[in-house]
C-alpha cells in the first residue's frame, strides 16, 4: 500500500489527483489551534477553479 493511499484513508481525502510523498506531514498551529499540515502534489494542471470557475491564467517563464 502506497503512502498516498494510506494518507487518503487516514485523513479521508477524496481527491485521487493528489500525491503524497514520504515525510509530507508536519504538525503546527494555525490561529491558535493544533493542526497537521500535509504537503502534496497535484498530478495535473487545472484549467479553472472548481469553486469560482475562474479560468487559470498561465504566465510565461
Secondary structure as UniProt FT lines:
FT   HELIX           3..11
FT   TURN            16..17
FT   STRAND          18..30
FT   TURN            31..32
FT   STRAND          33..42
FT   TURN            50..52
//
